[in-house]
């Protein structure tokens, strides 16, 4: 039997080399340099755009159902980012993986990967601007929204026929047989490609709710008036005069006419009935039998005739009390205390 322990191969085994402090420092320094290089490379990929000097804007649509990997590959193919791998790695490290939102985005090669991921995780999609002008009625709004492609034909007019008083308390005193004319708050709104006609209406009503703050509601209640009355009055003021000072004076005149039982006699209400836009109503039109005819019937018209802005609403709530009972406008508003004085001004300014 061969005893391997007894066999000598003549090989000399060298003892392990000692790790001196100098060698340890060299190793640590090398590791540190490597780590720094990796860190700098990572920062370069994440924070430096693929083309910082590009002026190109690219509209990218992230379709519903796409994951981070598919989005990253599409962005790389479109040459918006350098590496889809780093895009996904940073998404994980920043805890934004899985939260990139679908929609249409305005991107550019001059945007860093950091900015792109931040934008898409927030859902900062391309917005459409919708501007509702003060004094527009519901028909004007329908035509405008249809032209913008946000609402189909008559879709908006159909939606405003529904009852939203359970959701919005300011609508509780609005008669059920009236639509939302008067409550379509004039403002500029932004919408994404995924928003629809109902989204717009809900946003508008939410805006009205916010603008009519608790202080204003308390003042309306203090005056023993309803929100509906204020909206109707504001809709008249909106069509009658433009600047805030005149609005408040006209508001005082109209409320005074109601108190003394005098017909409001406003041409703007006749135009609402006829669909015309005349400076003054024809005598035959003032005889039309309509609850909106303020020549024929005393009191406020049946409902709002336009959608008033915040200034007209404030003027309706806070009228300026004067001795005036009449007014006319030729670009400038002229006020009178008596009918005789008013007729003289009519002859002078409305030749």
Phi, psi and omega in degrees: 000138180271130177260108184295334181293337183271353182273131177249125183267350179078013179273135181262117180272121180276134177292148180302142181289138181289139178272099182281158177306324180295316179293321178298319179297321179296317180296313180297323179294320178295317177297319180296317179296319179296316180297320179295320179296318178296317180297314180296322178295319178297314178298321178299314181295323186275319191253350179254121181298158177294329177213089184300338185260006181288141175249011183279137174248127182242127176271114180249130179254114175272107184287151178299137178096348179286138176269177181301322182296315180294319179297315181300316181295320180294320179293324177292318179296328179276001179060039174265330175232161180282311191227123176290335179295311179294328177301314181288322179297314180293326177301319179290312182295330181267004181061028178253002178291137180087356181244008176292127189264146177291154178144182182259126184239144174264107184239170180205150175298345179273006177262136178287162178300324178301312181293323181294313180295320178298316181297316184284331178287334177275346183072034181280072185278170176297131183253146171260134180267127178241121180242115176265122184276148177297134178094351175294146172261179185299325179296318177300317181296317180301312181298320181294312182293325177294319178295330178280351181080011181274328180233147175280174181302124179063007181295315181295317179298327177289319182295323184283357174279343183285161181265121180243016186292338178288334181266323184240114185295333182292350179264358186295331180264005176281130177305138185294336183276002178253150176275196185271016174308130180101338184252003179275090194294123180293127181185177174256127184238153176242136181223148177271175181296335184275349182285153181233186185299319179293323176302317179299310182300316180296322178294319179297315180293322176297321179295317178300316180301320181286320182292324179275077188288170182304325180297316179293320180294323178294321180293320178299315179296321179299327180275004182058037177244162177259159176300322179299316178300318180296318181295318178298312180297317180298324180294328176288313180301320181301324182274344186269314186221166187251309186276157189297319181298314178295322179302316183291323178291314178298322177302314178299321179295314184292318177297324179294319178299320178296320182295323183267003177078022180269136176300144180291325176050062182251127180295331182296330178287328177291319177298326179294324180288313187274340184082006179276174177225047183281148177295325176222147184280147175288148181301320181295328179287332179289352179260002179298135180275099181210143177292355176262358182276102183277000171275321185274327184238139177283163179088183178289153174296170185303324181203180179298149179250357178200177177254104187281151174276178185296325180296319179292324177294316178297321179296322179294327180279321184241072181288155174267124181276123179224180175270000182286149176228350182224158175201158173211163183224135172235033189109327172241145182269129180246127184253148180221150179269329183236163178295323180298314179296322180296316180295325177296318179291327176298315180293329184279317188257339181243060184293000000 
